[in-house]
């Protein structure tokens, strides 16, 4: 089992203070100089970079070197705590390639949603005091979680809902208008209308409820505008130029889509 902490404190333990990147790698892995250089090259330490003094490495370089040593450690289980800390885009791509080619199991703890999507095959989430397991990366986790929440909400409403009021015919087809019309009764005709001469008095929504509805409608509009902005930005082919950037773009789109879904759920909650 191999472990990488957030700050890579393990790197260079037991070596001389002035050891080079190559020497530290050989000491940690037992590889020959040629094989050690090949390993370092996969993690962007090529040529003179491999001769740098270990003490002079930046935080990102130390992180990269720790990952190289860990991947070569022979462990069949890797535990990685925030492995992309201090890494630039090129280093993140090298990390993704290394993790995807690793044949063992990886327990990855990270706030980097793009990495979770690019590498993860199962997501374990701590929710309501218990562990929940989801197949797939971050977007799949969000999708399944939101479907589960939506199903629970529908079930709760159906258990406490009054008898059906009939079909609605709404001229404005927008979801916000449909929900608003369902609450205010100002769009379309209801089936089973009261008989002529016996109008049914119906109390309208309170001022507070109307204010909540307007606020929720603005939230929907803002979320949809933000999603359109993200989609416009993602139309640029440069955004999808690398594996890491592609995963990052997908994560942004998933987050924006989720925000729209949550905004509509909020609107529905105040129009029920």
LINSUL-V758641 format. One record per residue. N is the residue number from 1. RES is the residue in one letter. SS is DSSP state (@ for helix, = for strand, . for the rest). OMEGA is omega in whole degrees, 0 to 359 (* if undefined). NEAR is the number of other ideal C-beta (glycine too) atoms within 8 Angstrom. Layout:
# LINSUL-V758641
n:N res:RES ss:SS omega:OMEGA near:NEAR
n:N res:RES ss:SS omega:OMEGA near:NEAR
This chain:
# LINSUL-V758641
n:1 res:X ss:. omega:178 near:7
n:2 res:X ss:= omega:184 near:9
n:3 res:X ss:= omega:175 near:9
n:4 res:X ss:= omega:179 near:13
n:5 res:X ss:. omega:181 near:8
n:6 res:X ss:. omega:188 near:6
n:7 res:X ss:. omega:175 near:5
n:8 res:X ss:. omega:180 near:11
n:9 res:X ss:. omega:187 near:5
n:10 res:X ss:. omega:190 near:8
n:11 res:X ss:. omega:172 near:11
n:12 res:X ss:. omega:182 near:7
n:13 res:X ss:. omega:176 near:5
n:14 res:X ss:. omega:181 near:4
n:15 res:X ss:. omega:178 near:10
n:16 res:X ss:. omega:182 near:5
n:17 res:X ss:. omega:184 near:5
n:18 res:X ss:. omega:184 near:6
n:19 res:X ss:. omega:180 near:11
n:20 res:X ss:= omega:177 near:11
n:21 res:X ss:@ omega:181 near:15
n:22 res:X ss:@ omega:180 near:12
n:23 res:X ss:@ omega:179 near:11
n:24 res:X ss:@ omega:179 near:15
n:25 res:X ss:@ omega:178 near:16
n:26 res:X ss:@ omega:179 near:12
n:27 res:X ss:@ omega:185 near:9
n:28 res:X ss:@ omega:187 near:8
n:29 res:X ss:@ omega:184 near:11
n:30 res:X ss:. omega:181 near:4
n:31 res:X ss:. omega:172 near:10
n:32 res:X ss:. omega:180 near:6
n:33 res:X ss:@ omega:180 near:8
n:34 res:X ss:@ omega:180 near:6
n:35 res:X ss:@ omega:178 near:8
n:36 res:X ss:@ omega:178 near:14
n:37 res:X ss:@ omega:179 near:10
n:38 res:X ss:@ omega:178 near:8
n:39 res:X ss:@ omega:181 near:14
n:40 res:X ss:@ omega:179 near:16
n:41 res:X ss:@ omega:178 near:9
n:42 res:X ss:@ omega:181 near:10
n:43 res:X ss:. omega:169 near:13
n:44 res:X ss:. omega:172 near:10
n:45 res:X ss:. omega:183 near:13
n:46 res:X ss:. omega:175 near:7
n:47 res:X ss:@ omega:183 near:4
n:48 res:X ss:@ omega:178 near:5
n:49 res:X ss:@ omega:181 near:10
n:50 res:X ss:@ omega:180 near:14
n:51 res:X ss:@ omega:179 near:7
n:52 res:X ss:. omega:174 near:12
n:53 res:X ss:= omega:182 near:9
n:54 res:X ss:@ omega:183 near:14
n:55 res:X ss:@ omega:183 near:6
n:56 res:X ss:@ omega:182 near:5
n:57 res:X ss:. omega:174 near:11
n:58 res:X ss:. omega:179 near:6
n:59 res:X ss:@ omega:179 near:8
n:60 res:X ss:@ omega:179 near:10
n:61 res:X ss:@ omega:178 near:10
n:62 res:X ss:@ omega:179 near:12
n:63 res:X ss:@ omega:180 near:14
n:64 res:X ss:@ omega:180 near:15
n:65 res:X ss:@ omega:178 near:18
n:66 res:X ss:@ omega:179 near:12
n:67 res:X ss:@ omega:178 near:13
n:68 res:X ss:@ omega:179 near:15
n:69 res:X ss:@ omega:182 near:13
n:70 res:X ss:@ omega:180 near:13
n:71 res:X ss:@ omega:182 near:11
n:72 res:X ss:. omega:189 near:9
n:73 res:X ss:. omega:183 near:9
n:74 res:X ss:. omega:179 near:4
n:75 res:X ss:. omega:177 near:9
n:76 res:X ss:. omega:174 near:7
n:77 res:X ss:= omega:177 near:10
n:78 res:X ss:= omega:174 near:16
n:79 res:X ss:= omega:186 near:11
n:80 res:X ss:= omega:180 near:12
n:81 res:X ss:= omega:181 near:9
n:82 res:X ss:. omega:186 near:10
n:83 res:X ss:. omega:182 near:13
n:84 res:X ss:. omega:176 near:9
n:85 res:X ss:. omega:176 near:9
n:86 res:X ss:. omega:183 near:7
n:87 res:X ss:. omega:173 near:11
n:88 res:X ss:. omega:186 near:6
n:89 res:X ss:@ omega:181 near:8
n:90 res:X ss:@ omega:179 near:7
n:91 res:X ss:@ omega:178 near:13
n:92 res:X ss:@ omega:179 near:14
n:93 res:X ss:@ omega:177 near:11
n:94 res:X ss:@ omega:178 near:12
n:95 res:X ss:@ omega:180 near:14
n:96 res:X ss:@ omega:180 near:14
n:97 res:X ss:@ omega:181 near:10
n:98 res:X ss:@ omega:181 near:13
n:99 res:X ss:@ omega:178 near:12
n:100 res:X ss:@ omega:180 near:8
n:101 res:X ss:@ omega:179 near:6
n:102 res:X ss:. omega:187 near:9
n:103 res:X ss:. omega:180 near:4
n:104 res:X ss:. omega:179 near:8
n:105 res:X ss:= omega:180 near:6
n:106 res:X ss:= omega:171 near:11
n:107 res:X ss:= omega:189 near:8
n:108 res:X ss:= omega:176 near:11
n:109 res:X ss:= omega:186 near:7
n:110 res:X ss:. omega:170 near:10
n:111 res:X ss:. omega:182 near:4
n:112 res:X ss:. omega:185 near:9
n:113 res:X ss:@ omega:179 near:10
n:114 res:X ss:@ omega:178 near:12
n:115 res:X ss:@ omega:180 near:16
n:116 res:X ss:@ omega:180 near:13
n:117 res:X ss:@ omega:184 near:13
n:118 res:X ss:@ omega:189 near:12
n:119 res:X ss:@ omega:189 near:12
n:120 res:X ss:. omega:173 near:12
n:121 res:X ss:. omega:176 near:6
n:122 res:X ss:= omega:181 near:8
n:123 res:X ss:= omega:177 near:13
n:124 res:X ss:= omega:182 near:8
n:125 res:X ss:= omega:174 near:9
n:126 res:X ss:= omega:184 near:7
n:127 res:X ss:= omega:177 near:8
n:128 res:X ss:. omega:174 near:3
n:129 res:X ss:. omega:179 near:4
n:130 res:X ss:= omega:180 near:6
n:131 res:X ss:= omega:176 near:7
n:132 res:X ss:= omega:183 near:9
n:133 res:X ss:= omega:180 near:7
n:134 res:X ss:= omega:174 near:12
n:135 res:X ss:= omega:176 near:7
n:136 res:X ss:. omega:181 near:11
n:137 res:X ss:. omega:187 near:12
n:138 res:X ss:@ omega:181 near:12
n:139 res:X ss:@ omega:180 near:11
n:140 res:X ss:@ omega:177 near:11
n:141 res:X ss:@ omega:180 near:12
n:142 res:X ss:@ omega:183 near:10
n:143 res:X ss:@ omega:183 near:8
n:144 res:X ss:@ omega:180 near:10
n:145 res:X ss:@ omega:180 near:12
n:146 res:X ss:@ omega:177 near:10
n:147 res:X ss:@ omega:180 near:8
n:148 res:X ss:@ omega:179 near:8
n:149 res:X ss:@ omega:179 near:8
n:150 res:X ss:@ omega:179 near:9
n:151 res:X ss:@ omega:179 near:8
n:152 res:X ss:@ omega:180 near:8
n:153 res:X ss:@ omega:179 near:9
n:154 res:X ss:@ omega:179 near:8
n:155 res:X ss:@ omega:179 near:8
n:156 res:X ss:@ omega:180 near:8
n:157 res:X ss:@ omega:182 near:9
n:158 res:X ss:@ omega:179 near:7
n:159 res:X ss:@ omega:183 near:6
n:160 res:X ss:@ omega:185 near:5
n:161 res:X ss:. omega:174 near:5
n:162 res:X ss:. omega:179 near:3
n:163 res:X ss:. omega:184 near:3
n:164 res:X ss:. omega:182 near:3
n:165 res:X ss:. omega:179 near:7
n:166 res:X ss:. omega:185 near:7
n:167 res:X ss:. omega:178 near:5
n:168 res:X ss:. omega:173 near:10
n:169 res:X ss:. omega:188 near:7
n:170 res:X ss:. omega:181 near:10
n:171 res:X ss:. omega:179 near:6
n:172 res:X ss:. omega:187 near:8
n:173 res:X ss:. omega:183 near:6
n:174 res:X ss:. omega:179 near:6
n:175 res:X ss:@ omega:181 near:8
n:176 res:X ss:@ omega:181 near:10
n:177 res:X ss:@ omega:180 near:11
n:178 res:X ss:@ omega:180 near:13
n:179 res:X ss:@ omega:180 near:11
n:180 res:X ss:@ omega:180 near:12
n:181 res:X ss:@ omega:179 near:14
n:182 res:X ss:@ omega:182 near:9
n:183 res:X ss:@ omega:189 near:11
n:184 res:X ss:@ omega:180 near:9
n:185 res:X ss:. omega:184 near:8
n:186 res:X ss:. omega:181 near:4
n:187 res:X ss:. omega:175 near:13
n:188 res:X ss:. omega:183 near:8
n:189 res:X ss:. omega:178 near:5
n:190 res:X ss:. omega:175 near:10
n:191 res:X ss:. omega:178 near:7
n:192 res:X ss:. omega:180 near:5
n:193 res:X ss:. omega:181 near:5
n:194 res:X ss:. omega:183 near:5
n:195 res:X ss:. omega:179 near:4
n:196 res:X ss:. omega:177 near:3
n:197 res:X ss:. omega:179 near:4
n:198 res:X ss:. omega:181 near:6
n:199 res:X ss:. omega:181 near:5
n:200 res:X ss:. omega:179 near:5
n:201 res:X ss:. omega:182 near:4
n:202 res:X ss:. omega:180 near:5
n:203 res:X ss:. omega:178 near:3
n:204 res:X ss:. omega:180 near:5
n:205 res:X ss:. omega:180 near:7
n:206 res:X ss:. omega:178 near:6
n:207 res:X ss:@ omega:179 near:5
n:208 res:X ss:@ omega:179 near:6
n:209 res:X ss:@ omega:178 near:10
n:210 res:X ss:@ omega:178 near:9
n:211 res:X ss:@ omega:178 near:8
n:212 res:X ss:@ omega:179 near:9
n:213 res:X ss:@ omega:180 near:14
n:214 res:X ss:@ omega:178 near:8
n:215 res:X ss:@ omega:179 near:8
n:216 res:X ss:@ omega:179 near:14
n:217 res:X ss:@ omega:177 near:11
n:218 res:X ss:@ omega:178 near:8
n:219 res:X ss:@ omega:177 near:11
n:220 res:X ss:@ omega:181 near:15
n:221 res:X ss:@ omega:180 near:9
n:222 res:X ss:@ omega:180 near:9
n:223 res:X ss:@ omega:179 near:13
n:224 res:X ss:@ omega:177 near:10
n:225 res:X ss:@ omega:179 near:8
n:226 res:X ss:@ omega:178 near:10
n:227 res:X ss:@ omega:178 near:13
n:228 res:X ss:@ omega:178 near:8
n:229 res:X ss:@ omega:179 near:8
n:230 res:X ss:@ omega:181 near:11
n:231 res:X ss:@ omega:177 near:10
n:232 res:X ss:@ omega:180 near:7
n:233 res:X ss:@ omega:182 near:8
n:234 res:X ss:@ omega:176 near:11
n:235 res:X ss:. omega:178 near:5
n:236 res:X ss:. omega:181 near:6
n:237 res:X ss:@ omega:182 near:5
n:238 res:X ss:@ omega:181 near:5
n:239 res:X ss:@ omega:183 near:10
n:240 res:X ss:@ omega:188 near:8
n:241 res:X ss:. omega:182 near:7
n:242 res:X ss:. omega:180 near:7
n:243 res:X ss:@ omega:181 near:9
n:244 res:X ss:@ omega:180 near:12
n:245 res:X ss:@ omega:179 near:11
n:246 res:X ss:@ omega:179 near:11
n:247 res:X ss:@ omega:179 near:13
n:248 res:X ss:@ omega:179 near:9
n:249 res:X ss:@ omega:179 near:11
n:250 res:X ss:@ omega:179 near:11
n:251 res:X ss:@ omega:178 near:13
n:252 res:X ss:@ omega:181 near:10
n:253 res:X ss:@ omega:178 near:12
n:254 res:X ss:@ omega:180 near:12
n:255 res:X ss:@ omega:180 near:9
n:256 res:X ss:@ omega:178 near:13
n:257 res:X ss:@ omega:179 near:9
n:258 res:X ss:@ omega:179 near:10
n:259 res:X ss:@ omega:177 near:11
n:260 res:X ss:@ omega:180 near:12
n:261 res:X ss:@ omega:180 near:9
n:262 res:X ss:@ omega:179 near:9
n:263 res:X ss:@ omega:178 near:14
n:264 res:X ss:@ omega:177 near:10
n:265 res:X ss:@ omega:177 near:10
n:266 res:X ss:@ omega:178 near:11
n:267 res:X ss:@ omega:180 near:16
n:268 res:X ss:@ omega:181 near:9
n:269 res:X ss:@ omega:182 near:8
n:270 res:X ss:@ omega:177 near:10
n:271 res:X ss:@ omega:177 near:11
n:272 res:X ss:. omega:* near:6
